[in-house]
Amino acid sequence: MPVVTIQQGPRKVEQKRELVKKITEAFVEALEVPAESVSVWIQEYQGEDWAHAGKLIADK
């Protein structure tokens, strides 16, 4: 049972629907598993909750 975890900034629900659809399709095609076996977890973080190169994303 493939489990995919995505960590990202906030996105619109329509974008997340499209993302999980395409990820699931990729696993079905590449691993030849049923779509029902693929789980996708989306963890969203605000700009003040993560940093890159020593700076909060909110400060960029």
PDB file of N, CA, C and O in Angstrom:
ATOM      1  N   MET A   1       0.841  -1.166   0.000  1.00  0.00           N
ATOM      2  CA  MET A   1       0.000   0.000   0.000  1.00  0.00           C
ATOM      3  C   MET A   1       0.897   1.244   0.000  1.00  0.00           C
ATOM      4  O   MET A   1       1.477   1.577   1.033  1.00  0.00           O
ATOM      5  N   PRO A   2       1.020   1.927  -1.127  1.00  0.00           N
ATOM      6  CA  PRO A   2       1.824   3.146  -1.172  1.00  0.00           C
ATOM      7  C   PRO A   2       1.188   4.257  -0.343  1.00  0.00           C
ATOM      8  O   PRO A   2      -0.023   4.476  -0.383  1.00  0.00           O
ATOM      9  N   VAL A   3       2.043   4.954   0.411  1.00  0.00           N
ATOM     10  CA  VAL A   3       1.615   6.127   1.166  1.00  0.00           C
ATOM     11  C   VAL A   3       2.536   7.271   0.768  1.00  0.00           C
ATOM     12  O   VAL A   3       3.756   7.157   0.882  1.00  0.00           O
ATOM     13  N   VAL A   4       1.961   8.365   0.305  1.00  0.00           N
ATOM     14  CA  VAL A   4       2.715   9.527  -0.143  1.00  0.00           C
ATOM     15  C   VAL A   4       2.423  10.674   0.818  1.00  0.00           C
ATOM     16  O   VAL A   4       1.264  10.935   1.143  1.00  0.00           O
ATOM     17  N   THR A   5       3.472  11.361   1.273  1.00  0.00           N
ATOM     18  CA  THR A   5       3.306  12.525   2.124  1.00  0.00           C
ATOM     19  C   THR A   5       3.841  13.742   1.381  1.00  0.00           C
ATOM     20  O   THR A   5       4.972  13.745   0.893  1.00  0.00           O
ATOM     21  N   ILE A   6       3.008  14.771   1.305  1.00  0.00           N
ATOM     22  CA  ILE A   6       3.382  16.010   0.643  1.00  0.00           C
ATOM     23  C   ILE A   6       3.434  17.092   1.708  1.00  0.00           C
ATOM     24  O   ILE A   6       2.487  17.259   2.476  1.00  0.00           O
ATOM     25  N   GLN A   7       4.525  17.817   1.755  1.00  0.00           N
ATOM     26  CA  GLN A   7       4.649  18.952   2.667  1.00  0.00           C
ATOM     27  C   GLN A   7       4.768  20.193   1.794  1.00  0.00           C
ATOM     28  O   GLN A   7       5.645  20.276   0.934  1.00  0.00           O
ATOM     29  N   GLN A   8       3.885  21.151   2.020  1.00  0.00           N
ATOM     30  CA  GLN A   8       3.848  22.327   1.161  1.00  0.00           C
ATOM     31  C   GLN A   8       3.180  23.483   1.874  1.00  0.00           C
ATOM     32  O   GLN A   8       2.630  23.338   2.966  1.00  0.00           O
ATOM     33  N   GLY A   9       3.244  24.635   1.228  1.00  0.00           N
ATOM     34  CA  GLY A   9       2.491  25.784   1.691  1.00  0.00           C
ATOM     35  C   GLY A   9       1.030  25.594   1.308  1.00  0.00           C
ATOM     36  O   GLY A   9       0.705  24.701   0.525  1.00  0.00           O
ATOM     37  N   PRO A  10       0.155  26.416   1.847  1.00  0.00           N
ATOM     38  CA  PRO A  10      -1.275  26.293   1.574  1.00  0.00           C
ATOM     39  C   PRO A  10      -1.596  26.407   0.080  1.00  0.00           C
ATOM     40  O   PRO A  10      -1.017  27.226  -0.633  1.00  0.00           O
ATOM     41  N   ARG A  11      -2.519  25.578  -0.369  1.00  0.00           N
ATOM     42  CA  ARG A  11      -3.001  25.596  -1.742  1.00  0.00           C
ATOM     43  C   ARG A  11      -4.516  25.531  -1.730  1.00  0.00           C
ATOM     44  O   ARG A  11      -5.123  25.160  -0.726  1.00  0.00           O
ATOM     45  N   LYS A  12      -5.119  25.890  -2.844  1.00  0.00           N
ATOM     46  CA  LYS A  12      -6.571  25.804  -2.980  1.00  0.00           C
ATOM     47  C   LYS A  12      -6.981  24.337  -3.074  1.00  0.00           C
ATOM     48  O   LYS A  12      -6.220  23.496  -3.552  1.00  0.00           O
ATOM     49  N   VAL A  13      -8.197  24.047  -2.610  1.00  0.00           N
ATOM     50  CA  VAL A  13      -8.676  22.664  -2.598  1.00  0.00           C
ATOM     51  C   VAL A  13      -8.722  22.088  -4.011  1.00  0.00           C
ATOM     52  O   VAL A  13      -8.475  20.895  -4.187  1.00  0.00           O
ATOM     53  N   GLU A  14      -9.029  22.895  -5.016  1.00  0.00           N
ATOM     54  CA  GLU A  14      -9.054  22.401  -6.398  1.00  0.00           C
ATOM     55  C   GLU A  14      -7.665  21.931  -6.830  1.00  0.00           C
ATOM     56  O   GLU A  14      -7.532  20.924  -7.526  1.00  0.00           O
ATOM     57  N   GLN A  15      -6.633  22.668  -6.411  1.00  0.00           N
ATOM     58  CA  GLN A  15      -5.264  22.284  -6.742  1.00  0.00           C
ATOM     59  C   GLN A  15      -4.885  20.976  -6.052  1.00  0.00           C
ATOM     60  O   GLN A  15      -4.213  20.129  -6.640  1.00  0.00           O
ATOM     61  N   LYS A  16      -5.316  20.819  -4.813  1.00  0.00           N
ATOM     62  CA  LYS A  16      -5.005  19.586  -4.085  1.00  0.00           C
ATOM     63  C   LYS A  16      -5.728  18.390  -4.695  1.00  0.00           C
ATOM     64  O   LYS A  16      -5.173  17.292  -4.760  1.00  0.00           O
ATOM     65  N   ARG A  17      -6.962  18.600  -5.142  1.00  0.00           N
ATOM     66  CA  ARG A  17      -7.684  17.503  -5.810  1.00  0.00           C
ATOM     67  C   ARG A  17      -6.922  17.026  -7.039  1.00  0.00           C
ATOM     68  O   ARG A  17      -6.747  15.826  -7.249  1.00  0.00           O
ATOM     69  N   GLU A  18      -6.471  17.985  -7.849  1.00  0.00           N
ATOM     70  CA  GLU A  18      -5.735  17.641  -9.067  1.00  0.00           C
ATOM     71  C   GLU A  18      -4.411  16.960  -8.733  1.00  0.00           C
ATOM     72  O   GLU A  18      -4.022  15.999  -9.396  1.00  0.00           O
ATOM     73  N   LEU A  19      -3.727  17.450  -7.720  1.00  0.00           N
ATOM     74  CA  LEU A  19      -2.454  16.874  -7.314  1.00  0.00           C
ATOM     75  C   LEU A  19      -2.602  15.422  -6.878  1.00  0.00           C
ATOM     76  O   LEU A  19      -1.863  14.558  -7.349  1.00  0.00           O
ATOM     77  N   VAL A  20      -3.547  15.145  -5.985  1.00  0.00           N
ATOM     78  CA  VAL A  20      -3.693  13.762  -5.502  1.00  0.00           C
ATOM     79  C   VAL A  20      -4.189  12.840  -6.612  1.00  0.00           C
ATOM     80  O   VAL A  20      -3.850  11.657  -6.628  1.00  0.00           O
ATOM     81  N   LYS A  21      -4.980  13.362  -7.530  1.00  0.00           N
ATOM     82  CA  LYS A  21      -5.420  12.558  -8.679  1.00  0.00           C
ATOM     83  C   LYS A  21      -4.221  12.126  -9.518  1.00  0.00           C
ATOM     84  O   LYS A  21      -4.095  10.956  -9.877  1.00  0.00           O
ATOM     85  N   LYS A  22      -3.342  13.081  -9.827  1.00  0.00           N
ATOM     86  CA  LYS A  22      -2.181  12.772 -10.672  1.00  0.00           C
ATOM     87  C   LYS A  22      -1.168  11.891  -9.952  1.00  0.00           C
ATOM     88  O   LYS A  22      -0.565  11.015 -10.572  1.00  0.00           O
ATOM     89  N   ILE A  23      -0.974  12.106  -8.668  1.00  0.00           N
ATOM     90  CA  ILE A  23      -0.064  11.243  -7.905  1.00  0.00           C
ATOM     91  C   ILE A  23      -0.586   9.816  -7.886  1.00  0.00           C
ATOM     92  O   ILE A  23       0.167   8.867  -8.106  1.00  0.00           O
ATOM     93  N   THR A  24      -1.874   9.670  -7.624  1.00  0.00           N
ATOM     94  CA  THR A  24      -2.474   8.331  -7.608  1.00  0.00           C
ATOM     95  C   THR A  24      -2.325   7.662  -8.969  1.00  0.00           C
ATOM     96  O   THR A  24      -1.951   6.491  -9.045  1.00  0.00           O
ATOM     97  N   GLU A  25      -2.611   8.388 -10.037  1.00  0.00           N
ATOM     98  CA  GLU A  25      -2.468   7.831 -11.393  1.00  0.00           C
ATOM     99  C   GLU A  25      -1.028   7.383 -11.662  1.00  0.00           C
ATOM    100  O   GLU A  25      -0.803   6.350 -12.294  1.00  0.00           O
ATOM    101  N   ALA A  26      -0.058   8.161 -11.182  1.00  0.00           N
ATOM    102  CA  ALA A  26       1.345   7.803 -11.386  1.00  0.00           C
ATOM    103  C   ALA A  26       1.697   6.491 -10.681  1.00  0.00           C
ATOM    104  O   ALA A  26       2.404   5.656 -11.246  1.00  0.00           O
ATOM    105  N   PHE A  27       1.212   6.308  -9.459  1.00  0.00           N
ATOM    106  CA  PHE A  27       1.479   5.058  -8.741  1.00  0.00           C
ATOM    107  C   PHE A  27       0.782   3.882  -9.404  1.00  0.00           C
ATOM    108  O   PHE A  27       1.352   2.795  -9.504  1.00  0.00           O
ATOM    109  N   VAL A  28      -0.440   4.089  -9.855  1.00  0.00           N
ATOM    110  CA  VAL A  28      -1.173   3.019 -10.546  1.00  0.00           C
ATOM    111  C   VAL A  28      -0.395   2.580 -11.783  1.00  0.00           C
ATOM    112  O   VAL A  28      -0.240   1.384 -12.034  1.00  0.00           O
ATOM    113  N   GLU A  29       0.090   3.543 -12.548  1.00  0.00           N
ATOM    114  CA  GLU A  29       0.817   3.229 -13.776  1.00  0.00           C
ATOM    115  C   GLU A  29       2.192   2.622 -13.496  1.00  0.00           C
ATOM    116  O   GLU A  29       2.548   1.596 -14.075  1.00  0.00           O
ATOM    117  N   ALA A  30       2.959   3.249 -12.613  1.00  0.00           N
ATOM    118  CA  ALA A  30       4.331   2.817 -12.385  1.00  0.00           C
ATOM    119  C   ALA A  30       4.440   1.519 -11.592  1.00  0.00           C
ATOM    120  O   ALA A  30       5.292   0.678 -11.881  1.00  0.00           O
ATOM    121  N   LEU A  31       3.585   1.359 -10.603  1.00  0.00           N
ATOM    122  CA  LEU A  31       3.680   0.187  -9.722  1.00  0.00           C
ATOM    123  C   LEU A  31       2.621  -0.864 -10.001  1.00  0.00           C
ATOM    124  O   LEU A  31       2.640  -1.950  -9.422  1.00  0.00           O
ATOM    125  N   GLU A  32       1.696  -0.532 -10.895  1.00  0.00           N
ATOM    126  CA  GLU A  32       0.611  -1.456 -11.238  1.00  0.00           C
ATOM    127  C   GLU A  32      -0.162  -1.902  -9.999  1.00  0.00           C
ATOM    128  O   GLU A  32      -0.413  -3.089  -9.791  1.00  0.00           O
ATOM    129  N   VAL A  33      -0.526  -0.923  -9.191  1.00  0.00           N
ATOM    130  CA  VAL A  33      -1.336  -1.180  -8.000  1.00  0.00           C
ATOM    131  C   VAL A  33      -2.704  -0.551  -8.212  1.00  0.00           C
ATOM    132  O   VAL A  33      -2.830   0.382  -9.005  1.00  0.00           O
ATOM    133  N   PRO A  34      -3.731  -1.039  -7.524  1.00  0.00           N
ATOM    134  CA  PRO A  34      -5.046  -0.414  -7.657  1.00  0.00           C
ATOM    135  C   PRO A  34      -5.062   0.966  -6.990  1.00  0.00           C
ATOM    136  O   PRO A  34      -4.397   1.190  -5.979  1.00  0.00           O
ATOM    137  N   ALA A  35      -5.819   1.864  -7.566  1.00  0.00           N
ATOM    138  CA  ALA A  35      -5.930   3.224  -7.016  1.00  0.00           C
ATOM    139  C   ALA A  35      -6.379   3.190  -5.561  1.00  0.00           C
ATOM    140  O   ALA A  35      -5.965   4.031  -4.763  1.00  0.00           O
ATOM    141  N   GLU A  36      -7.206   2.242  -5.218  1.00  0.00           N
ATOM    142  CA  GLU A  36      -7.725   2.126  -3.847  1.00  0.00           C
ATOM    143  C   GLU A  36      -6.626   1.836  -2.824  1.00  0.00           C
ATOM    144  O   GLU A  36      -6.846   1.983  -1.622  1.00  0.00           O
ATOM    145  N   SER A  37      -5.459   1.431  -3.289  1.00  0.00           N
ATOM    146  CA  SER A  37      -4.377   1.122  -2.351  1.00  0.00           C
ATOM    147  C   SER A  37      -3.455   2.310  -2.099  1.00  0.00           C
ATOM    148  O   SER A  37      -2.567   2.229  -1.251  1.00  0.00           O
ATOM    149  N   VAL A  38      -3.650   3.403  -2.817  1.00  0.00           N
ATOM    150  CA  VAL A  38      -2.764   4.571  -2.705  1.00  0.00           C
ATOM    151  C   VAL A  38      -3.365   5.592  -1.734  1.00  0.00           C
ATOM    152  O   VAL A  38      -4.509   6.018  -1.890  1.00  0.00           O
ATOM    153  N   SER A  39      -2.573   5.971  -0.736  1.00  0.00           N
ATOM    154  CA  SER A  39      -2.988   7.016   0.211  1.00  0.00           C
ATOM    155  C   SER A  39      -2.069   8.212   0.044  1.00  0.00           C
ATOM    156  O   SER A  39      -0.858   8.057  -0.114  1.00  0.00           O
ATOM    157  N   VAL A  40      -2.649   9.408   0.080  1.00  0.00           N
ATOM    158  CA  VAL A  40      -1.873  10.637  -0.027  1.00  0.00           C
ATOM    159  C   VAL A  40      -2.209  11.522   1.169  1.00  0.00           C
ATOM    160  O   VAL A  40      -3.376  11.807   1.437  1.00  0.00           O
ATOM    161  N   TRP A  41      -1.183  11.947   1.873  1.00  0.00           N
ATOM    162  CA  TRP A  41      -1.327  12.855   3.011  1.00  0.00           C
ATOM    163  C   TRP A  41      -0.750  14.194   2.607  1.00  0.00           C
ATOM    164  O   TRP A  41       0.363  14.260   2.086  1.00  0.00           O
ATOM    165  N   ILE A  42      -1.494  15.264   2.843  1.00  0.00           N
ATOM    166  CA  ILE A  42      -1.006  16.607   2.559  1.00  0.00           C
ATOM    167  C   ILE A  42      -0.861  17.348   3.882  1.00  0.00           C
ATOM    168  O   ILE A  42      -1.825  17.516   4.630  1.00  0.00           O
ATOM    169  N   GLN A  43       0.357  17.784   4.151  1.00  0.00           N
ATOM    170  CA  GLN A  43       0.639  18.577   5.339  1.00  0.00           C
ATOM    171  C   GLN A  43       0.954  19.987   4.861  1.00  0.00           C
ATOM    172  O   GLN A  43       1.915  20.195   4.120  1.00  0.00           O
ATOM    173  N   GLU A  44       0.152  20.950   5.281  1.00  0.00           N
ATOM    174  CA  GLU A  44       0.350  22.321   4.840  1.00  0.00           C
ATOM    175  C   GLU A  44       0.898  23.174   5.979  1.00  0.00           C
ATOM    176  O   GLU A  44       0.514  23.036   7.140  1.00  0.00           O
ATOM    177  N   TYR A  45       1.811  24.059   5.594  1.00  0.00           N
ATOM    178  CA  TYR A  45       2.468  24.927   6.561  1.00  0.00           C
ATOM    179  C   TYR A  45       2.359  26.374   6.099  1.00  0.00           C
ATOM    180  O   TYR A  45       2.528  26.670   4.916  1.00  0.00           O
ATOM    181  N   GLN A  46       2.080  27.260   7.025  1.00  0.00           N
ATOM    182  CA  GLN A  46       2.082  28.688   6.745  1.00  0.00           C
ATOM    183  C   GLN A  46       3.528  29.164   6.614  1.00  0.00           C
ATOM    184  O   GLN A  46       4.454  28.491   7.067  1.00  0.00           O
ATOM    185  N   GLY A  47       3.710  30.309   6.002  1.00  0.00           N
ATOM    186  CA  GLY A  47       5.042  30.850   5.795  1.00  0.00           C
ATOM    187  C   GLY A  47       5.837  31.081   7.066  1.00  0.00           C
ATOM    188  O   GLY A  47       7.068  31.059   7.039  1.00  0.00           O
ATOM    189  N   GLU A  48       5.151  31.303   8.176  1.00  0.00           N
ATOM    190  CA  GLU A  48       5.869  31.496   9.435  1.00  0.00           C
ATOM    191  C   GLU A  48       6.242  30.176  10.106  1.00  0.00           C
ATOM    192  O   GLU A  48       6.883  30.174  11.157  1.00  0.00           O
ATOM    193  N   ASP A  49       5.847  29.057   9.507  1.00  0.00           N
ATOM    194  CA  ASP A  49       6.110  27.748  10.097  1.00  0.00           C
ATOM    195  C   ASP A  49       7.227  26.976   9.408  1.00  0.00           C
ATOM    196  O   ASP A  49       7.508  25.837   9.783  1.00  0.00           O
ATOM    197  N   TRP A  50       7.875  27.580   8.397  1.00  0.00           N
ATOM    198  CA  TRP A  50       8.994  26.893   7.765  1.00  0.00           C
ATOM    199  C   TRP A  50       9.958  27.917   7.189  1.00  0.00           C
ATOM    200  O   TRP A  50       9.604  29.070   6.944  1.00  0.00           O
ATOM    201  N   ALA A  51      11.192  27.460   6.981  1.00  0.00           N
ATOM    202  CA  ALA A  51      12.244  28.360   6.537  1.00  0.00           C
ATOM    203  C   ALA A  51      13.092  27.694   5.461  1.00  0.00           C
ATOM    204  O   ALA A  51      13.102  26.472   5.320  1.00  0.00           O
ATOM    205  N   HIS A  52      13.800  28.526   4.710  1.00  0.00           N
ATOM    206  CA  HIS A  52      14.747  28.055   3.697  1.00  0.00           C
ATOM    207  C   HIS A  52      15.947  28.991   3.734  1.00  0.00           C
ATOM    208  O   HIS A  52      15.794  30.212   3.744  1.00  0.00           O
ATOM    209  N   ALA A  53      17.109  28.424   3.754  1.00  0.00           N
ATOM    210  CA  ALA A  53      18.365  29.189   3.759  1.00  0.00           C
ATOM    211  C   ALA A  53      18.427  30.162   4.940  1.00  0.00           C
ATOM    212  O   ALA A  53      18.928  31.278   4.802  1.00  0.00           O
ATOM    213  N   GLY A  54      17.926  29.745   6.075  1.00  0.00           N
ATOM    214  CA  GLY A  54      18.024  30.531   7.296  1.00  0.00           C
ATOM    215  C   GLY A  54      17.004  31.651   7.443  1.00  0.00           C
ATOM    216  O   GLY A  54      17.109  32.464   8.362  1.00  0.00           O
ATOM    217  N   LYS A  55      16.019  31.706   6.549  1.00  0.00           N
ATOM    218  CA  LYS A  55      14.995  32.754   6.627  1.00  0.00           C
ATOM    219  C   LYS A  55      13.608  32.135   6.555  1.00  0.00           C
ATOM    220  O   LYS A  55      13.362  31.212   5.778  1.00  0.00           O
ATOM    221  N   LEU A  56      12.700  32.662   7.383  1.00  0.00           N
ATOM    222  CA  LEU A  56      11.327  32.217   7.295  1.00  0.00           C
ATOM    223  C   LEU A  56      10.766  32.579   5.921  1.00  0.00           C
ATOM    224  O   LEU A  56      11.073  33.636   5.369  1.00  0.00           O
ATOM    225  N   ILE A  57       9.959  31.704   5.394  1.00  0.00           N
ATOM    226  CA  ILE A  57       9.321  31.965   4.107  1.00  0.00           C
ATOM    227  C   ILE A  57       8.464  33.225   4.203  1.00  0.00           C
ATOM    228  O   ILE A  57       8.358  33.975   3.232  1.00  0.00           O
ATOM    229  N   ALA A  58       7.860  33.460   5.345  1.00  0.00           N
ATOM    230  CA  ALA A  58       7.014  34.640   5.547  1.00  0.00           C
ATOM    231  C   ALA A  58       7.813  35.935   5.425  1.00  0.00           C
ATOM    232  O   ALA A  58       7.245  36.988   5.135  1.00  0.00           O
ATOM    233  N   ASP A  59       9.115  35.868   5.642  1.00  0.00           N
ATOM    234  CA  ASP A  59       9.960  37.061   5.574  1.00  0.00           C
ATOM    235  C   ASP A  59      10.508  37.336   4.190  1.00  0.00           C
ATOM    236  O   ASP A  59      11.164  38.356   3.977  1.00  0.00           O
ATOM    237  N   LYS A  60      10.255  36.459   3.260  1.00  0.00           N
ATOM    238  CA  LYS A  60      10.798  36.650   1.895  1.00  0.00           C
ATOM    239  C   LYS A  60       9.909  37.550   1.090  1.00  0.00           C
ATOM    240  O   LYS A  60      10.201  37.824  -0.074  1.00  0.00           O
TER     241      LYS A  60
END
